[in-house]
Amino acid sequence: MVDLEAKKKSKADEALIMRAMHRSSFLTCLDEEQLQRFVDEAVLTTFQPGEVLISKGTLKDPVYDDKDSHVAIYVVRSGTCDVGMDSDDPASVPMFTIGEGDIVGEGAVVFQRARSASVV
């Protein structure tokens, strides 16, 4: 199960998040103050191997138990994630793998649209 408990971010965590956001083509329209607000609001989350972060076509990420639509932007702090188009098993035929410092999910947040790929 995902741990959504708020943990204190280190300066290294904050720098990693900021670097990832600066590299995102979806977030180029944000100024430094807006980016910093994202960093300040970021929650450190731990996922188990094989756990689904994002399901293609959805408006809600599996980590949220409530009924409201919630989607998040994810920055990989450690480990890797497979990104694929198969919403049932994205790891079966991944389009690509992301790792430390990579960002995923920002398109759905910025444009308020359904997820375009699944991430495990």
N, C-alpha and C positions, 0 to 999 in steps of 0.2 A: 504494500500500500504506500502511497505517496505521502511524504511528510511535508505538510504545508506550514509547519511551525515557523514562526518568524525567528530567524537567527541573525545575529549581528554580522554585517558584512565587513570584511577587512578592507583596507585600502587597496590591496591587490584585487579583491573581488570587484570593487567599484571601478577600478581601472580596466579590468577585463570587460565588464559590461559596457563601459563607455567606448572602448576600442571597437567592440563588436557593433555597437550602434552606429559609430562613425563609418564603418565599412558597408552598412546596409544602404542599398539604393532607395529603399522605401522611406528611409528616415532622413534623407538629405535636406528636406524642407524644414527640419527642426533646428532651432538655434540652441546654443549651449545651455541656456537656462531650461529649456524644455527637455533636452536630453538629460540634464541633471535631475529633473523631477522624476524621469523614468528610473534613473539609477537609485534615487532615494526611496522610491516605492517598490523596488525589486525585492522579491522574497527568495531566499535560498531554499531550494527544493531538492529532495533526493528521490530518485527513481530507481527501481530495481531493474536488472537486466530483463529485457523482453516486455517491459511495461509500455503501454501506449501513452504517448504524450498528446498526440494530435491524431484525430481521425478525419480522413478526407470527406468533404461534403457536409461537415457538421458546423454548427454555430456555437458549440459548447465543448470545452475540453474535458476529457474523462476525469481529470483530477478534481473537478468541482462537483460536490455532492448535491448542491442546492438546485433548484429548478430554473433559476435565471440563466440567461445566456452569458457565459463568461469565456473569453479566450485570452490567451496570454502570449507574450513574446518570450521565447526561451533562448538563453545563452548557455552554451555548454561550458561548464566549469571544469569537468574532468570526464573522461570516458568518451564514448562515441554514440551516435544515433544514426539509424538507417532511415532514409527518406524514400518513400515509394508511393506509387499511384494506386496500389491495391489496398482499399480501405479495410479489408478483412485481415490481411497479413502483409504489411508493407515491407517487412524484413525478408519475405520470400523472394522478391525480385527488386532489390533496392535500386533506385535511380542513382543515388550517391550516398555517401556516408559523411557526416559532419563530426567535428571533434572540438577540442578545447578552443574557446574563443570564437566559435562559429555561432551565428544567430539564425533562428528559424521562427516562423509564425507571424512575422511583422506585417505581412500583406493583409491578413485577415483583420488584424487590429486596426491598421491605418485606414483600410477601405471598408471596414465593417461588412465583410463578406464571408461566405463559407470557406472552410479550409480547402486548399487546392491540392494538398497531398497529405499523406499520413506519415507520422514519425514514431519510431519505436526506439 
